[in-house]
Amino acid sequence: MNKSRNPKDFWITITDGNNLFDAEFRAGAMARASELGLNRIRIEGCETILANLESSEALRESNLAIICHLRDKKLLDFIKQYNIPAILLGFSQHNADEYIIPSCSTNNEAIAQIAADYFYEQNRFASYVYVDAFTSPDWDWWTKIRRESFQRTLQEHGFNDSVYHLNLLDLPPQDDAKRFLNNIKDIPRPIAIFACNDRVAREIVTFCDIGSLHVPDDIAVLGVDDEVCICENAPTSISSIKVEHHRLGRIAINLMHEMIESGNYNVNRRILCPPVRVVERNSTSRQEPKDHHVARALNYIRTAHIDLLNVENIVIASGSSRSYLQKHFKNETGRTILGAIHNRLLEDVKRMLEGTNKPISEIAAITGLVSFSSLCTLFKRKYGISMKEYRNKQHNC
């Protein structure tokens, strides 16, 4: 434990990366730092930070704090030797047990689970493909997590032999569009493609346009990050999973402020910022159910007051019998009526956790559809954290 210090006396160095994650993270971090009166901010890359530490003993012994990606294990050695408060962005194999350093990252596992569930619920795909374009060990840890989580979630849904992985950099050296089209030509269609980010998704949509493949009927494409300038200017506008990198930056500054103020730099904490939602555009736009009874039932589930949300009322709204609706609802949507009710319920609970200060027990009582213990189980299964943990994360930024 170090002596408590005033965070305002520290120079906080933040990563200088120019990708969307770094830019939005940095904006959130700087906004929160300003609110806390932390005005001594430097923007530098990992390589620059390391070079400065190697060349300047005065810098190593100054009031320095670091928030950055890890590119070189030497940086960890400096952090440990000179007891520098630090937060790593993302997870790295270098962040081994002997180094107790907190990290911040988007929840890549949850991102992939959302993608897999989103495609699965459409109940129309013969095959599922994860596509990335990275080979560097320092960079590809996050896409590996997404790939494995996407595959695992689909396997849990019963898809074992129809889930594929394609790395654009592993394809034969020829025309980009031609090599992509050649490598998917034998995969059964329709295909659901989860791209590791929006830039890769744009490449895929462009290749499909060149190859006269219809998006989304032949191939549906989902990206990550919701980079609007990319998603809305592709040949077919791209659906994408929105991630709050800005909020992660705010959380990191809160943690750094807490570490410096308490004097405890050896914080064994890994903060994962959950994804927000799928922003739907034309690359995945879900077709309305062909069965008009199912369409009516879905509309009722989306719009009815929660007090009126039960199977009996949904059957009445659909204009069909219970047995007919149960069979055709499952065929059209890939889930049971009760499963759809639970999904709507959980979305409402999440909004109440975000937008009100009602006790969790009261929120559970408002829903009135399941017991408190069942609601806790359903929420954790869908979002990966408890309702209390979810609310605390919202209030930490």
Secondary structure, 3 states (H helix, E strand, C coil): CCCCCCHHHCEEEECCCCCHHHHHHHHHHHHHHHHCCCCCEEECCHHHHHHHHHHCHHHHCCCEEEEECCCCHHHHHHHHHCCCCEEEECCCCCCCCCCCCCEEEECHHHHHHHHHHHHHHHCCCCEEEEEECCCCCCCCHHHHHHHHHHHHHHHHCCCCCCEEEEEHHHCCCCCHHHHHHHHHCCCCCCEEEEECCHHHHHHHHHHHHHCCCCCCCCEEEEEECCCHHHHCCCCCCCEEEEECHHHHHHHHHHHHHHHHHHCCCCCCCEEEECEEEEECCCCCCCCCCCCHHHHHHHHHHHHCCHHHCCHHHHHHHHCCCHHHHHHHHHHHHCCCHHHHHHHHHHHHHHHHHHHCCCCHHHHHHHHCCCCHHHHHHHHHHHHCCCHHHHHHHHHCC
